[in-house]
């Protein structure tokens, strides 16, 4: 699993004035919690770039005041106007202590439904899990090979040893839907209407019925003429 190393400096002052001064020097204030004590530190904004601006799940190894801490990111704060990184919260990984993390999903395989002309729709990009630090991984693989047309893979279908998935079990992760082209093909394959079926209301009568109607109307006229 990829690890990003960050060289930080211990912060002795944590007030607003000290924080503003750090940011003016292009330093980002941060905190590590979850261990024996909280560690307040700062590091150059550029050192967080490969950790923050990526969808990948990574470990941060933070060196501060001669100590090294393995962590994961838990929270980010950005300036509402400039969109610059303002603050980062890290959670220290402690052996034997469970952590909650959001891990990206990696899809593999071509669904059966796609091979039949359907379209794959992915609805989730990551799963929220609870596990111990030693079982953390870069991504969670979800195999789509057996996904059929009109089928879904849901959170409850993902089984991983040593992981408790915290998302709602019935949420769809991916599905294969019918495309417009496939719907058109299906409509042309429907059987034609049965010959001789009753016409719809307001429709023109069949040729035989049209011919019979004048003949029936002619009989009373002929009878009336005979009486004269």
Residue pairs with C-beta under 8 A, 6 or more apart in sequence:
1 58
1 59
1 136
1 137
1 138
2 56
2 58
2 59
2 138
3 58
3 59
3 60
3 61
3 70
4 50
4 51
4 58
4 59
4 60
4 61
5 60
5 61
5 62
5 63
6 43
6 47
6 48
6 51
6 60
6 61
6 62
6 63
7 43
7 47
7 63
8 30
8 41
8 42
8 43
8 62
8 63
8 64
9 27
9 41
9 42
9 43
9 64
10 39
10 40
10 41
10 64
10 65
11 18
11 22
11 29
11 40
11 41
11 42
14 29
14 40
19 29
22 28
22 29
22 42
23 29
23 84
23 86
26 44
26 45
26 46
27 42
27 43
27 44
27 45
28 42
28 43
28 44
28 45
28 48
28 85
28 86
28 87
28 88
29 40
29 41
29 42
29 86
29 87
30 40
30 41
30 42
30 43
30 87
30 88
30 89
30 90
31 38
31 39
31 40
31 41
31 87
31 88
31 89
31 90
32 38
32 39
32 41
32 62
32 64
32 69
32 71
32 90
32 91
32 92
33 39
33 89
33 90
33 91
33 92
34 71
34 91
34 92
34 93
34 94
34 97
34 99
35 69
35 92
35 94
39 64
39 67
39 69
41 62
41 64
41 65
43 62
45 84
45 85
48 85
48 88
51 58
51 60
51 73
52 73
52 76
52 85
52 88
55 104
55 125
56 104
56 138
57 72
57 101
57 102
57 103
57 104
57 136
57 137
57 138
57 139
58 138
59 70
59 71
59 72
59 93
59 136
60 70
60 71
60 72
60 73
60 90
61 68
61 69
61 70
61 71
62 68
62 69
62 71
62 90
63 69
69 90
69 92
70 92
70 93
70 133
71 90
71 91
71 92
71 93
72 90
72 91
72 93
72 99
72 101
72 136
73 88
73 89
73 90
73 91
74 89
74 90
74 91
75 88
75 89
76 85
76 87
76 88
76 89
77 85
77 86
77 87
77 88
78 84
78 85
78 86
79 86
91 99
93 99
93 133
93 136
94 133
95 132
95 133
95 134
96 132
97 132
97 133
98 130
98 131
98 132
99 130
99 131
99 132
99 133
99 136
100 128
100 129
100 130
100 166
101 128
101 129
101 131
101 136
102 126
102 127
102 128
102 129
103 126
103 127
103 129
103 136
103 137
103 138
103 139
103 140
104 125
104 126
104 138
104 139
104 140
105 122
105 124
105 125
105 126
105 127
105 139
105 140
105 141
105 142
105 173
106 139
106 140
106 141
106 142
107 122
107 141
107 142
107 144
107 174
108 141
108 142
108 143
108 144
108 145
109 143
109 144
109 145
110 144
110 145
111 118
111 120
111 144
111 145
111 146
111 147
111 148
111 151
111 176
112 145
112 146
112 147
112 148
112 149
113 120
113 147
113 148
113 149
113 150
113 151
113 176
114 120
114 176
116 148
116 149
116 182
117 149
117 179
117 181
117 182
117 185
118 149
118 150
118 176
118 177
118 178
118 179
118 182
119 176
119 177
119 178
119 179
120 144
120 147
120 174
120 175
120 176
121 174
121 175
121 176
121 177
122 173
122 174
123 171
123 172
123 173
123 174
123 175
124 155
124 167
124 171
124 172
124 173
124 174
127 140
127 155
127 158
127 165
127 166
127 167
128 165
128 166
128 167
129 140
129 160
129 163
129 164
129 165
129 166
130 163
130 164
130 166
131 162
131 163
131 164
132 162
135 161
135 162
135 163
140 158
140 160
140 163
142 153
142 158
142 173
142 174
144 153
144 174
147 153
147 174
147 175
147 176
148 176
149 176
149 178
150 175
150 176
150 177
150 178
151 175
151 176
152 172
152 173
152 174
152 175
153 172
153 173
153 174
153 175
154 169
154 170
154 171
154 172
154 173
155 165
155 167
155 168
155 169
155 170
155 171
155 173
156 169
156 170
157 173
158 165
158 173
178 186
199 205
199 206
204 210
205 213
